[in-house]
């Protein structure tokens, strides 16, 4: 249980990849209001692909997805792109 929130460094490196994947999906016509949900799905998939145990990969994936969407929105505010 002490490793429940210990994110693998590979998963932390997946955050910018998730941002890119969500951008690609949005460019294909995916509605922008669901981009956070798409980021969480990609995060869960990344956590599952790494081989994280069952109850942990869902929580870690959600954390990754929310981190990725926060990185994207923070970058937009910093650069002034709307």
PyMOL commands that set and color helices and strands:
alter all, ss='L'
color gray80, all
select helices_A, chain A and resi 9-27+32-50+54-79
alter helices_A, ss='H'
color red, helices_A
deselect
rebuild
show_as cartoon
